Amino acid sequence: MKKMKNILIIISTIVVVFLLTGLFVKETTYRAEVTVNKSIKEVFEIFNNSENIKNWVPEVKSFEVVNNNPSKTGSVYKIVIDNKGQEVTMTEKVMAYVPNEKVTLFFDAEGMLKRDDYIFKEKDGVTVVTLNTSCQSDSYILACIFPYFKGTLQKQDQSYLNNFKAFAEKE
């Protein structure tokens, strides 16, 4: 009986800590970076050609233009991702677009609200692409989960940037 009581106390503590996470951690942030051996103009052009996205994000099944603004800022796209056999539909909105400097994208992926801020800098003909990301959720339970998967999310985005580097350097 004492063993059962201790087990229940441990489980209860874990559940409480998990649920408190959502109250105290409102946003999960991380950073990823890659260096591309091309000029900033070439890298920025390759990065912002929507036909190329499948070359570095292999899970993309479709990419559809919903609203394409001439200045790019405010443009909206519908993206379908294959997540291990399950299709996830997300909306991408361009929040900021400064040629050869910055692109800020906002994703709404079925409860996951993600902001990707890509910064482009060139030094000696080599371009550094830095991604600063923040994730939130409109679901309390999902908000509790994000902090525990920060490393996984960061690793995935770093992998996409590495794929982008390999693709861009072949172009």
C-alpha positions in Angstrom: 0.0 0.0 0.0 2.9 2.4 0.8 4.5 1.6 -2.6 1.2 2.5 -4.3 0.9 5.8 -2.4 4.5 6.7 -3.4 3.8 5.9 -7.0 0.7 8.0 -7.0 2.6 10.9 -5.4 5.3 10.7 -8.1 2.8 10.5 -10.9 0.8 13.4 -9.5 3.9 15.5 -9.2 4.9 14.9 -12.8 1.4 15.8 -14.0 1.4 19.0 -11.9 4.8 20.0 -13.2 3.7 19.3 -16.8 0.6 21.4 -16.4 2.4 24.2 -14.7 4.8 24.4 -17.7 2.0 25.9 -19.8 1.4 28.6 -17.2 5.0 29.7 -16.9 6.5 29.1 -20.4 4.4 31.0 -22.9 6.8 30.8 -25.8 9.6 28.4 -26.9 12.4 30.1 -28.8 15.6 28.8 -30.5 18.1 29.6 -33.2 19.7 27.8 -36.1 22.3 29.0 -38.6 24.0 27.9 -41.8 26.7 29.4 -44.0 26.2 29.2 -47.8 29.1 29.6 -50.2 27.3 32.0 -52.5 26.5 35.7 -52.6 23.7 37.1 -50.5 21.7 38.1 -53.7 21.9 34.5 -55.0 21.0 32.9 -51.7 18.1 35.3 -51.1 16.7 34.6 -54.5 17.0 30.8 -54.2 15.5 30.9 -50.7 12.5 33.0 -51.8 11.6 31.0 -54.9 8.6 29.0 -53.6 9.1 26.3 -56.2 12.4 25.4 -54.5 11.0 24.7 -51.0 10.5 21.0 -51.7 14.2 20.7 -52.2 15.1 21.4 -48.6 11.8 20.6 -46.8 11.2 17.0 -48.1 7.9 16.7 -46.2 6.2 19.4 -48.3 3.5 17.7 -50.4 2.0 20.9 -51.9 2.5 24.7 -51.8 -0.4 26.8 -53.0 -0.5 30.6 -53.3 -3.6 32.0 -51.5 -2.7 35.7 -51.8 0.5 37.0 -53.5 1.3 40.7 -52.8 3.8 42.5 -55.1 5.9 43.6 -52.1 5.7 40.0 -50.7 4.8 41.3 -47.2 1.3 40.1 -46.4 1.4 37.2 -48.9 -0.4 34.1 -47.8 0.3 30.5 -48.8 -1.3 27.1 -48.0 1.2 24.3 -47.4 0.5 20.6 -46.9 3.1 18.6 -45.1 3.4 14.8 -44.9 4.1 14.2 -41.2 4.9 10.4 -41.0 1.9 9.5 -43.2 -0.5 12.1 -41.7 -1.2 15.3 -43.7 -0.9 18.5 -41.9 -2.2 21.7 -43.5 -0.7 25.0 -42.5 -1.0 28.6 -43.5 2.2 30.7 -44.0 2.0 34.4 -44.0 4.9 36.7 -44.9 5.2 39.2 -42.1 8.3 41.0 -43.3 10.3 41.0 -46.5 13.4 43.1 -46.9 15.3 42.0 -50.0 18.8 40.6 -49.3 18.3 41.1 -45.6 15.3 39.5 -43.9 12.2 37.4 -44.3 9.8 36.8 -41.4 7.2 34.1 -41.8 4.3 33.2 -39.6 2.9 29.7 -39.6 -0.4 28.4 -38.2 -0.2 24.6 -38.3 -3.2 23.2 -36.6 -2.6 24.8 -33.2 1.1 25.4 -33.5 1.8 29.1 -34.0 5.4 29.6 -35.3 7.3 32.6 -36.2 10.5 32.2 -38.3 12.7 35.2 -38.7 15.4 34.6 -41.3 18.3 37.1 -41.3 20.8 37.1 -44.3 24.3 38.6 -43.9 27.2 38.4 -46.4 30.9 38.4 -45.6 33.6 37.9 -48.2 31.2 36.4 -50.7 29.7 33.9 -48.2 26.2 34.3 -46.8 25.2 33.4 -43.3 21.5 32.6 -42.9 20.3 32.8 -39.3 16.9 31.6 -38.2 15.4 32.9 -35.0 12.2 31.0 -34.1 9.5 31.3 -31.6 6.6 28.8 -31.1 3.4 29.2 -29.2 0.1 27.4 -29.2 -3.6 28.3 -29.0 -4.0 25.0 -27.1 -3.0 24.9 -23.5 -1.9 21.2 -23.6 0.2 21.8 -26.7 1.8 24.8 -25.0 2.8 22.5 -22.1 4.5 20.2 -24.6 6.6 22.7 -26.7 9.3 23.4 -24.1 10.0 19.7 -23.8 10.5 19.3 -27.6 12.6 22.5 -28.1 15.6 20.4 -29.0 13.7 18.3 -31.5 12.2 21.4 -33.2 15.6 23.1 -33.3 17.2 20.0 -34.8 14.5 19.8 -37.5 14.9 23.4 -38.5 18.7 23.0 -38.5 18.3 20.0 -40.8 16.2 22.1 -43.2 18.8 24.8 -43.2 21.5 22.3 -43.9 19.3 20.9 -46.8 18.9 24.5 -48.1 22.7 25.0 -48.0 23.3 21.8 -50.0 20.6 22.7 -52.6 21.7 26.4 -52.9 25.3 25.5 -53.4 24.4 23.1 -56.3 22.4 25.9 -58.1 
